[in-house]
Amino acid sequence: EAGVTQSPTHLIKTRGQQATLRCSPISGHTSVYWYQQALGLGLQFLLWYDEGEERNRGNFPPRFSGRQFPNYSSELNVNALELEDSALYLCASSLLGNTEAFFGQGTRLTVV
Amino acid sequence: GQNIDQPTEMTATEGAIVQINCTYQTSGFNGLFWYQQHAGEAPTFLSYNVLDGLEEKGRFSSFLSRSKGYSYLLLKELQMKDSASYLCAVRPTGGGNKLTFGTGTQLKVEL
């Protein structure tokens, strides 16, 4: 069974541009979580989607947004990129409820 | 809000036992997770505690004391491949599987 998959693996953008990151959850999982892991920092919660709706949002500016599609895959969009947005972006999926979350390999975003 | 503390780095010898501590402060608690993350890879699930006590899983054990806001991960019979970052994460109430992570403990296993 395929795990959580993310694309692209690496992404290089210029300051001010927009980035789109994609995530496909494990089959049957309806919840998708996005985290940012900047160098030297712990994973910071960004967004939680379940059944196509945003359920919770972390302490990030509105230029971080996303959506979840009917097949439960998800997109994370980062507008007006800043140098500080350079980080590993991890997606996780789970069943709704008290179960563990499984992580994808991440997208390494570099803003120059 | 949540605050999670764990040591930044630890070093141990192959074959030994190491204990990685994690303390947390949270406004609502619904479980504590430990993940392992090798450099450049995804975090992988190790253990989950929601009630006080010890959970054992092969070479890995995790302990939780909710009254003390304290957990530890115990790794036995250390192997070189155990060199990795170990992440302590708390799940608050009402947040699905949204987790608040500590900054991680970088464990180095030496010969």
Chai-1 contact restraints between the chains, C-beta under 6 A:
chainA,res_idxA,chainB,res_idxB,connection_type,confidence,min_distance_angstrom,max_distance_angstrom,comment,restraint_id
A,S31,B,G96,contact,1.0,0.0,6.0,A-B,restraint_1
A,G42,B,F101,contact,1.0,0.0,6.0,A-B,restraint_2
A,G42,B,G102,contact,1.0,0.0,6.0,A-B,restraint_3
A,G42,B,T103,contact,1.0,0.0,6.0,A-B,restraint_4
A,L43,B,F101,contact,1.0,0.0,6.0,A-B,restraint_5
A,F45,B,K98,contact,1.0,0.0,6.0,A-B,restraint_6
A,W48,B,G96,contact,1.0,0.0,6.0,A-B,restraint_7
A,W48,B,K98,contact,1.0,0.0,6.0,A-B,restraint_8
A,N56,B,G95,contact,1.0,0.0,6.0,A-B,restraint_9
A,N56,B,K98,contact,1.0,0.0,6.0,A-B,restraint_10
A,S94,B,N97,contact,1.0,0.0,6.0,A-B,restraint_11
A,E100,B,F45,contact,1.0,0.0,6.0,A-B,restraint_12
A,A101,B,N97,contact,1.0,0.0,6.0,A-B,restraint_13
A,F103,B,A42,contact,1.0,0.0,6.0,A-B,restraint_14
A,F103,B,P43,contact,1.0,0.0,6.0,A-B,restraint_15
A,G104,B,A42,contact,1.0,0.0,6.0,A-B,restraint_16
A,Q105,B,A42,contact,1.0,0.0,6.0,A-B,restraint_17
